[in-house]
Amino acid sequence: MQYLLLENVSRSYGEKVLFKNVNLSISKGDKIALIAKNGSGKTTLLKVIGGEEGSDGENAKITISKEIKTAILKQDPVFDPNATALETIFDTDNEAIVAVRDYEKALTSKDEALLQKCVTRIEDLKAWDLESRIHEILNKLKITDFNQKTGEMSGGQKKRLALAKILIEEPDFLILDEPTNHLDIEMIEWLENFLQQPNLTLFMVTHDRYFLERICNEIIELDNGQTYMYRGNYSQYLEKREARIINDAINLEKTKKLFSKELDWMRRQPQARSTKAKSRIDDFYDIKEKAQVRLNDDEMKINIAASRLGSKILEAHSIVKSFGDKKILDGFTYKFKKGERIGIVGANGTGKSTFLKIITQQLSPDGGKIVVGDTIVFGYYTQDGLIVNEDKMVIDVIRDIAEYIPLDKGFKLSAESLLEKFLFPRPQQRVLVSQLSGGEKRRLYLLTILMKNPNFLILDEPTNDLDIITLNVLEEYLLDFPGCLIIVTHDRYFMDKLVDHLFILEGNGVISDYNYTYSEYRELKKTEEREKQESKSSASDATHAEDLSKGKASFEQRKDFARLEKEIKKLEEKKAKITSTFEDASLSPERIMELSKELDQITVQLAEKEEKWFELAEMM
């Protein structure tokens, strides 16, 4: 079944063509990702699909099946600022979700009659699974303050709330714009598992390469206004893209040779030309356009030199830091070594950014001291991004730092040439910072950090809003970076590729030190969690047995008891009806056989439910 069809969809802003004649078909079960350089129009294409923006051209066609439920996750969701988180989640016309909402309200009302009515409605709609799923999704996305107004939420909290809302709605077709932004690593891993469900159909923009590898069955690349489709996951995309680029380069070389030959012919032609010559002239201009295509627009290079690193790097001695009753660091001590590459991992709110500000001496500790070596030059890429007058031109932002930048091996580069290497062509260097996309601003910010020649790089969420091309180039640069490196990121691929030593912020001031890659650490934690769950399950069985002997029943158990009574009654009625049917002498042998099998199944079900009912009855 076809969920989405795009035909000849184009979008331009003035002379800038974002995409041209995009054709795309998405069918049930497809999991497709769209990737491109920043500023290429990924989010704009999603807005066109969602009807927020129009398509250029009269022949464009956008069709979303009306037989399915579609949900779109935007980068910056908008809610009623006066509504609470729970009111936002339950603001829906989905009957089952409304039933769960009424049940949740009845739980706090202490009105037994109303509660029983809500329980009956949920049973009729078979919505008990939905109730547990709502709580699971909210818990996994760490939405715990149900009474918080959305107007008081941060951008990250709103994004998580929007994600929770559309997952709870259970749409057939999900359109997601950077779904992993503002999620911590545990949330990302849970979401990855959730989206792998075979019944979900996805179209998403993401730079999370593990998502691309583990979830997607097709990747669409938007490059120079054209779309290229690759069946398979991220690894297969890389192979097929390389083959395409090689093939394009061969064809371009042939076209350039033909263009040179045709150009020579054009110069030798007289003013008066035949019809045949005019046709060849038209072909000449087509060849000229193809010959002038550039294939190296995405060849961003970073070869900025790092400052010399002395023997003393950075030492932390018994660092203590708290905010009120909340401990961030409690006696942290560490001596950094040359070339060290450390990843910082911890749940949101455990103090990762505070830790970085303390070691860079932007924030004073409550106790202990930081000692920084004389040769240390920090390069600190923060979550706040580029803080600059947005009415400045891109070139002026760089010139304010330096007209020329020293490179390795004694070379230097002009500000204009350096910007070109960072995918800012000369015309774009003259635009205002305010006109850049979010990813382009991030790329410019990264350049302003690196061009100061740091030898101790600290990157706090560097992958947010950066495209995959920029990420790959940044990773290659960091792999050869001779200085010290500290990374805070929710990008597991980025972390795995660059660090093999972790500081885990456990909360309450505790920092654990692991000499593992991130994936190795997660496997270790999963093993520990599995063993813990097995131990917890054994303890739960023992508690259940104890409750039986003491006659205690929780509200959930009372609810199960009431549900079982109804189910047993229905099964007994069904059993009686089938038994009375056997009195009909006209029944065929085949029908008798069918009824006998059905009666056997009902008898088994009754036995199971009655056994559970007797267990719960002893606790009432």
N, C-alpha and C positions, 0 to 999 in steps of 0.2 A: 504493500500500500504506500502510495506517495504522500509524504507529509508536507514537503516544501518544494516549490518549483520557481526558479529564477530564470528569466529569459531576457537577454540583452539589457541587463541592468548596468547603468553607468552613473558616475557622480563626479562633478568637477566643481572647483571653486576658482572662478576667474580662469586663468590660463593653466592652473594646476589640475591635471587629471589624476584623480585618486584611483579609479578603476573604470574599465571600459568594456562594455558588452559581456558582463559576467553571466555565465550560464551555469546553473547548479540544480541538481535534483537530489533530495534527501528522502529516503524511504525508511519504513519501519525497521528498527534495529541498527541503523547506521549510527556510528559514533565518529563524527567528523570534526576536525580542528582546523581553524584558519590561522595561519602565521604569516608575518610580514615584518618589514622594518618599521620602526616607529614613524608615524606621520604618513603611512601608506594608505590609511583609510579603513582599518579593521573595525573600529568601533562605529565608524560612519556606515559601513555595510550592514552592521547589526541594526542600526537605527533605521536604515532604509527598509530592512526586512520587517521591523516592528512598526513601521508606519510613522515614525517620528520625523523622518525626512523623506523627500520625494526622490525619484530617480530621474535623471536627465534622459531626454529622448522620448519620442511618441510610441516606439515599439516595445518599450520595457513592460515586462509582465511579472508580477509577484503573486504567487498563489500559495496560501496556507490552507490545508484541508480543514473544512468546517466540522468534520466528523471526529476530530481529536481535540484534546485539551492541550493547549500550548502555554508555556510560561517563559518569560524572559527575565534574566537577572542582569540588571544594569550595573555599570561601574559605580554610579552615585544614585542609589535609590532614594525616593522621596516619600515620606509618610506624613500623616497628620501629626503635627508636633505635640498636640494635646492628648493623643492616644497613648495608652500604655503598651508595653511590649506584648502582653497577653491579648489585649484588645485588638492589636494589629494582626496577630497570628489568627485570631478567630473572626476577623472581618472578612467573611466569605459567604457564598450562597451554597457551599457544599453541605448537604444535609447531614452527613455523618459527622463532619467536623463541628457543626452547630450542636449536634446531640452531645458530643464530648464536652463542648463549652458549657452547656446547660448542666451536665453532670458535675463538672468541676465546681460550678457555682453552688449546686445543691450540697456538695460535700461540706461547704463552709456554713450552710444555712441551718443545719441540725433539724431540718424538716424531713422526718422519716418518710412521710407520704410522697413528698416531692422527690426525694431521693429514689424511692422505689419506682416512681413513674419514669425517672431518667434512666434507671437501670434497665427497665423493660424496653424503653425506646432504643437504647444502645444494643440490647440483645436482638431486637427485631431487625435492626440495621446491620447486625453482625459487626459492630464497630469497636469491640473490645481491643482487637489488634491495633486499630487506629489510635486508641487512647494511649497504649503503651508505646506506639511508634512516635507519637507527638512528643512524649516525655523523653524518649531516647534521642530524637533529633535535637531538641532544645538543650538537653544535657551535653551531647557531643559537641555542639557549637557554643557551649558555655554561656547560654542565655539563662541566667538564674534569677535576676531581679525582674520578675514579671510585672511589677508595678512602676518600673522606670518609664518616664515619658520619652517618646522618641525624640522630642525636641532637645532633650538633655543628653542624647547619645553622641558618641564620637562617630566619625565616618566609618571606622572599622566595625563598630557595634551595629550600625545600621546595615552594613553589607551582610553581616552574619544573620541579622534578623530577616533580611530579605531572602537570603538563601534558605533559612529554616522555613519560611512561609511557603516558598514554592515547592520545596521537597515534601512538606506535609500535604500539600494539595494533590500530590501524586499525578502530575501531568504526564501525558503520553510523549510530549516533545519538549525538550529543554533547550533553550538558547541562553548560553552563559558567557558573560563578558568578564574575563579574568576572575574565575570563581575562587582561586586560592589566595588572592590578595586579602590581607588583613586576617588570615587564618594562621594559627600556630601549627607546628609540624604534626601534632597529634590530630588536630582537626583535619588537616590536609590528607593524612593517611586514612582517616575514617571516611572522608568524602570520596577518596579514590576507590575504596572498596564499595561504597554505596553506588557510585556511578557505573561500576562494572556490571550491574544487573542487566541481564540480556533483554529485559522488557523495556528498558529505557532507550530512547532515541535522543542523540545529542548533536548540537552544533555549537561549538564554543571557540572563543578566542582565549588562548592561554600561552604563557611562556614556560609553564611547568613541564619539563621534559620527561619526568617520570609519568605524568598524566598522559603525555603523547605516546609514550612507550607502552604503557600498560592498559590504556583504555581505548585509544583510537584505532579504528580500522581503515581510516582514510585521512590524509592531510592535504589541505589546499593551501598553496602558497600564492600570495598576492605580491607580484614583483613588477615594477614599472607599469602599473595599471592593468597588467594581464594576470589571469589566474592559471595555475598549473596544478593538476590533480595527481596525487600519488596514492595508490592503494597500499595499505599496510600501516605499521606503526612508525615511530620516530626513527628507529635504526634503518628501516627499509626506505623511509623518506630520504635520509642522508645519502644512501647509496644511489637511489634513483635520481636525486637532484644533481649529484656529481656527474652522473652519466649525461643528464640533460645539458649541463653547463659545457661539458666537453664537446658535445654534439653541436651546441649553439656556436661555440668558438670556431669549430671547423667550418660551419655554414657561413659564419660571418667573414672568415678569411676568404672563402670562395667569392662571397658577395663583394668584398673590397677589391679583389682582382678584377671582377667583372665591371665594377664601377670605374676603375682606373682605365680599363679598355674603352668603356662607353664614353667616359669623359674626353678621352683623346679623339674619339669619333665626333663628339659634339663640337669640339673646337675646330675641326676641319670642315664642318658643314657650311655651305653658302647660306645667305639670308633666305632665299626662296627655297622652300622644302616641299617635297611631295607628300601625299597622304601617307604613304608607307613610312616616310621619314618622321612625320609627326607622331605616328604610333610608336615609333622607336624612342622618340623624345619623351613621350609620356611614360614609357617603361623606364627610361633613364631616371626620372625623378622618383619613381618607386624604388629603384635600386639604390639611389642616393640616400633615401630615408632609412632603408634597411642597413646600409653600410655604415651609417652614423650612429647606430645603436651602441650604447656602451654596456659591456658585460661586467665591468668591474666596479659598479656603484656601491656594492656591499663589501668591497675590500678595505674595510677599516683596519688600520694598523696602529699599534701602540709600541713605540720604541723609545720612550722617554727614560732617561737615565735616573737611577736612584742615587741619593747622596751617600758618601762613605759612612760605614757603620763602625764605630769604635768597639772596644772590648766590653765596656759597661753599657748595658742596654736599658733595662727598667726593672726596678725592684719594688715589690709591695711588702711592707712589714706590718703584720698584725692590724690590717685595715678593718675598721668598724664603721658601719653606717646604718642609721635607722631614720624612718620618718614616723614620728609618733611611736606607736606600739609595734609598727611593722619593721622587722629587721631585714635589711638588704644584704649586708656583709657582717660577719661575726668572727673577726680574727683571721682574715684572709692574708696569707703569706705566699709569695711566689717570686722567683727570680727568673726573668725572661732570658732566653739564650738566642744567639745569632741564628737567623733563618727559621725561627720557630713559626709554625702555622697552627693557630688555635681556633677552634670553632666554639662559639658560646651558645648554649642551648638551655632553654627554660620556658616555662609557660608564661603567657602574657601576665605582666604585673609582678614578676619575680625580681625585676631590677636589672635587666640586661643593659639598658641604656644608661642607667645610673652607674653601673660598674665601669662602663667605658668613659664616662665623664670624669670619674674619680682617677682612673689611671692616666688620663690626659691632663689632669690637674685643672679641669674646668669646674670641678666640684670638690669641695674640701671634705675629707672624712671626719667622722666624729672622734676617731682615735686611730693611732698608727700613722705611718707616713709612706709617701711615694718618693722614690729616688729615681730621677731620670738622667741617663747618660748625657754627656756634653755634646755628643755628635748626633743625637736623636732629632730627626725632623718628622713630626707627625703629619700624616695625611688622613684626615678624619672625615669620612663620608657619612653624613647623618641622615636620619629618616626625614628630617625637616626639609631636605632638598636645597635647591639653589635660592639663596636669599639675596636678591639683587633688584635694582630698579628695573621693572619690566618694560619701561619705556626706552631702555638702552638697546642699541643694536648688538647682535651676537658678537661681532668682531670687537666691539668696544669692551665687552665683558672680559675677553681674553687680553686685549691690549692693556687693560688696567693692571693686569698681573705682570705681563712682559711683552715687549715687541718681538723678541727672539727667545726661543726656548732651547736650552742645551740638550743634546741627545747623547746616546752612548758613542764611544770612539771619538769624542771631541767635535762632532758635528753639531750644527745648530739649525733651527728651522724657524721660519717666520710664522707669525700668528695666523696669517691667512692659510699658509700651507698646512699648518697643524690642524686647523679646523677642517680642511678638505680631507685629511686623513681620518677625521672623526665623522665623516659623512655629512659635512656641512659645505655644500658647493658655494662658490663665490657669490652667486645671487642671494642665497639664503643667509649668508653672513651679514647682509644689509637689512634683514628683517628684524623687527623688534622681538625681544624675548617673549613678550605677551602673546605673540602669534605662533609660538612653538607648541607642539603637542606635549602632553605630559612626559612621554618617553624621550622626546628630543630635549626637553629641559633637563631630564636626568642625565642624558648623555653629555650635555654641556657642563653640567655640574661635576660629573666624573672627570672631565677634562681639566676643569679648574683645580681639582684636587691633585691630579697626577702631575700637572705641569710645574708644581712647586718642588718636584724632585724629592718626595718623602722617602725615608728608609724604614719607617714604621707605619704601615698602612692599617687603618681601622675602618672596616666597611660595615655599617649598620643598615641592614636590609638593602643591599645594593641592587638586588635583582628586580625589585618592584618597578614596574612600568618600562623595564628595558626589554628590547626585542631579543629574539634568540641569536641573531647574528652578532649583536653587540655583546651578549653574554659569552658566546663562544670565543670571541676575540679577547675579551677581558680575562677569561679563564686562561687562555694561552699566555697572556702577559703575566698573570699572577703565578703561573707554574714556574716561570723563569725569574720571578722577582727575587732579588738577593737579600732583601731586608726581612723584617718581621711582619707577620700578617695575623690580624685578628678579624674574624668574620662572625657577624650575627645575621642569620638568614633563615627563612622558612623554606628556601629552595634546596631540597634534599640532594638533587643532582649536583648543584653548585658546591654544596658542602662536601659531598663524597669525593668530588674531583680534586679539591684543594686542601683539605685538612685531614690530619690523622691523629689529632690530639683534641680532646674536648674538655671544656669546663661546663659542668651541668649545674645550673642554679636550681637547687632543690626546693627553695623557699625557706623562710625563717632564718636567713643569713647563711645557709649551708651551701658550699660549693664543692662538688665532687670532681675529681680529676681522673679522666679516662684516656688511656692511650689506644683509642680505637677510631676508625672512621665512623661516620654517623650511622651508616647501615649496620655495621657490626654492633654498635651500641644498641640500636633498636632491636636487633635479634636477641641480644642478651636480655634486654628488658622484657621482651615478649615471653621469653622462656621463664623469667622470674614471675611475670604476671600469670602465666599458665599454671605454674606450680602453686601460686598463691590462691588462684581460683579453685584448684583441685582441693586444696586444704580447706578453703572456705566452704566448698560444697559438702565436704565430710562433716564439718561443724554444723552446717545448716540442717543436714539430715538428723544429727543428734538432737538439735534444738527442737525440730519438728516432733521427734519421738517424745521428748520431754513435755512439749505442749500437749500432746495427746494424753499423756499420763496425768497432767495437772488440770486438764479441761479448760485451757485458755484458747480463745479464738480472736484473731485480729479482725479488723473491718474487712480486709480483702478476703479472709476465709469465710466470714459471714456472707459476703457477696457471692462467693463461689457456692456456698451451701444453698442460697436462694436460687441461683442459676441451675444447679443440679436438680433441685426439686422440680423445676419446670421442665427440664429436659427429660427426666425420668417419667413424668406424667405424660408427655407427648409420646414417648416410646411405648409406654404401656397401652395408650389408646391405639397406636398403630398396630401393636401386637394383637390386641383384641379384635381389631377390624380384620386383620389377615386370618386370624383363627376362625372368625365367623364366616369368612369367605369359603373355607373348606367345606361348609355344609351344603354348598351348591353342587348338586349331583352332575350338572352339565359341564363341570370343569374338565378341560382336556389334560392328558398326562403332562404335556409340555408346560401348561400353565401351573399345574400343581408343583412341578419341579421348580419353576421360577419363584413361586410363593414360598416354597420350603427354604430355598436359599436365602430369600429376603428375611424370613422369620429367624433363621439361624444367625444372621448378621445382627438383627435387632436384639436377640437374646444375649449375644456376646457384649454388645454395647451396654445393655441394661446391667449386666453383671459388673462391668467395669465401673459404671457410674454409681451403682448402688454401693459398691465397696468403698469408693471415695466418699459417698454420702455418709456412710456409717462412721468413717474416720472423723469427719467433720462434726457429726452429731455428738460424738463423745466430748467434743471441745465446747459445745454450746452451753 
